[in-house]
Amino acid sequence: MSATYLLHLADNALILGQRNAEWCGHGPVLEEDIAMANNSLDLIGQARLLYQRAAELLGQGATEDSLAYFRDVPDFLNFTLLELPHSNTLLPTASSDRDFATTIVRNFLYSAFMVLVWDKLQNSQDSQLAAIAGKSLKEVRYHLRHSRDWLVRMGDGTPESHTRAQNALNHLFAYTQEFWTPSTHETAACQSGMGTDSSNLQTDWNAIVDQALLEANLSRPAAGGFVSTGKQAIHSEHLGFVLAEMQSLARAHPTATW
Amino acid sequence: MTTPLGQTSDERQALHDRVWALLAPLTDPEIPVITLRELGILREVRDGSEGLQVVITPTYSGCPAMGQIEDDVKAALDAHGIAAQVITQLSPVWTTDWMQPEAKEKLRAYGIAPPHACEAQPSSVVQFAARAPRASPVACPQCASVNTTETSHFGSTACKAMYKCLDCLEPFDYFKPY
């Protein structure tokens, strides 16, 4: 069960890392192209450390590569928020398949959550997870700072940038409800002392988000409606496409090493 | 006194000293002017239950140089017939504060502005998030002017930001405090 919790954390990092890497070569400006690639490198690095630890606990020949490349959609435990495309056809302002405001808003909402999660997991009873948390906390701090800076710049920018940021927020905000709804593997990980109860982090998360939205001149959408279930392995239709691209090389050459 | 590895503790100590000496010249694959020991990546030489262990720690989680560093350590010891296990250990978390003044001077001479000391983090994570970034001035490694500006917080490797000197107009890398 504790390996399942590690897989949830690892899948979050891997899937968002893969999504953010889609900006590589397509960034709105060169500096942001590099920023997104750096951010992905950190997330994929965190995912590797977490998969390595999960593989140790799982045994039976599991490796970081088998966990990342040879599991399918019903095995992945990431938040639905992280697998969504960088745009939504329902958004009138998303004119291409990559809307930078969607990327920034997602990274902000998730980083604001993970800065709190990693901070708590530094005290995990699993000493390897505690060590990973210590490293990841340093990295998520500047991920949060980067996305928060852009959120304020867009929200408090031109009418066009403001509209895009608000639309992205309206689209993504409901998916954050999943943060606060414990899954069985999270509850078990809390009881064993490995994990942290994320519902205790909601007040701090609200404080971080509300302060940023105030500075950004953006309004907080009402929560409610459908609560997504990605961390319970029930996903949107988008994850399959992410995995198809990410896993194709490893599956075409399953014995390759580099 | 005999150790579990069948040698006296003096003999083991002599071996450890020799390993440190052999590994001393190894440099970072991406910043070849600074050694792994100076960077704080090379942490410890010790005896494990199955023999010699060399402990390394990664800089950033995703640092792609770690595989190369592990290979370099093994190769340097293999060349002298020494078998060692390379262990990657995450805790204590690597920090640029471990870099000694001499190492920082080597970076500067190479054209990379060395890292400032890490800022103390507020005890509450919420406070961190709300605080606007306030960067201390970074001196240009070419002309020492502090009239510089950050062009991008992210650069060619995870550990560096891109800066520009407004006096001599040279662009340069800044090794970020971590």
Chai-1 contact restraints between the chains, C-beta under 6 A:
chainA,res_idxA,chainB,res_idxB,connection_type,confidence,min_distance_angstrom,max_distance_angstrom,comment,restraint_id
A,E31,B,S152,contact,1.0,0.0,6.0,A-B,restraint_1
A,I34,B,F154,contact,1.0,0.0,6.0,A-B,restraint_2
A,A35,B,F154,contact,1.0,0.0,6.0,A-B,restraint_3
A,N38,B,F154,contact,1.0,0.0,6.0,A-B,restraint_4
A,N38,B,A158,contact,1.0,0.0,6.0,A-B,restraint_5
A,L41,B,G62,contact,1.0,0.0,6.0,A-B,restraint_6
A,L41,B,A158,contact,1.0,0.0,6.0,A-B,restraint_7
A,D42,B,S61,contact,1.0,0.0,6.0,A-B,restraint_8
A,D42,B,G62,contact,1.0,0.0,6.0,A-B,restraint_9
A,I44,B,G62,contact,1.0,0.0,6.0,A-B,restraint_10
A,G45,B,S61,contact,1.0,0.0,6.0,A-B,restraint_11
A,G45,B,G62,contact,1.0,0.0,6.0,A-B,restraint_12
A,Q46,B,S61,contact,1.0,0.0,6.0,A-B,restraint_13
A,V115,B,V125,contact,1.0,0.0,6.0,A-B,restraint_14
A,L116,B,V125,contact,1.0,0.0,6.0,A-B,restraint_15
A,D119,B,V125,contact,1.0,0.0,6.0,A-B,restraint_16
A,A131,B,L90,contact,1.0,0.0,6.0,A-B,restraint_17
A,A131,B,S91,contact,1.0,0.0,6.0,A-B,restraint_18
A,G134,B,V93,contact,1.0,0.0,6.0,A-B,restraint_19
A,K135,B,S61,contact,1.0,0.0,6.0,A-B,restraint_20
A,K135,B,L90,contact,1.0,0.0,6.0,A-B,restraint_21
A,K135,B,V93,contact,1.0,0.0,6.0,A-B,restraint_22
A,L144,B,A129,contact,1.0,0.0,6.0,A-B,restraint_23
A,D204,B,V126,contact,1.0,0.0,6.0,A-B,restraint_24
A,A207,B,V126,contact,1.0,0.0,6.0,A-B,restraint_25
A,I208,B,V126,contact,1.0,0.0,6.0,A-B,restraint_26
A,I208,B,A129,contact,1.0,0.0,6.0,A-B,restraint_27
A,Q211,B,A130,contact,1.0,0.0,6.0,A-B,restraint_28
